[in-house]
Amino acid sequence: MATRYTIGSGVVIAALAVTLIALLIPVDSFGGRASAAAAGPAGDDDGAGIMSTAYGPLTPADRDFIRKVRLAGLWELPAGKQAQQRGTRPSIRTAGDHLVDGHTELDRQVIQVGQALGVALPDQPTAQQQDWLAQMTRAAQGEPYERVFVQLLRRAHGKVFALVAAIRAQTRNSMVRALATSANATVLDHISVLEESGLVDFDTLSDQPAPPSPKPVALLGAPALPSSVRSTK
């Protein structure tokens, strides 16, 4: 009986050991694919996987973020310079100053990060960003131009703000984290100065349609009377 008990225990222990090894093998032998699924916010995947760097792992989401910081500067910097020249009210020229100053510094940082981490950076805005610049250029002088400028820039900053926060919270790369910290402060500053212009149309910032206005309801305990019995005075 003791021998059978000993043999049975050994089989159970061996089975547990095999199961544990099977669970560990995918993580070690496939470059951390299991962790890649939870490596950070979704973005454009360049197919290069997770890279090892002196500053920590560099995920596809990290690289996508670095490129998007560079792209932001490629169109927001000229947009800021244009606002400095075409803005008729002080708040617009101030917003232009903040865009130029913020993206000049952020662009300097992102170029350093790209070189240190081996990330190739774009050298011209996307087709959509070029279209935004064209819309501002075509806009009439004065308030029509200023409204187009404020709305396009505020909408773009609102979208990128969530991405910056997600990268800052989840990246394991210290250089990317530092860039996200700078980008977070810059984007928030730009959102603030754009809103201070008083020209932001918040109803059109979202891609989703505005919710319908609530229907009027009768007060509790006082149901509305049919029109046929309402008194007129």
Buried (B, 14 or more C-beta within 10 A) or exposed (E): EEEEEEEEEEEEEEEEEEEEEEEEEEEEEEEBEEEBEEBBBEBEEEEEBBBEBEBBBBBBBBBBBBBBBBBBBBBBBBBBBBBBEBBEBEBBBBBBBBBBBBBEEBBEBBBEBBEEBEBEBEEEBEEEBEEBBEBBEEBEEEEEBBBBBBBBBBBBBBEBBEBBBBBBEBBBBEBBBBBBEBBBEBBEBBBEBBBEBEBBEEEEBEEEEEEEEEEEEEEEEEEEEEEEEEEEE
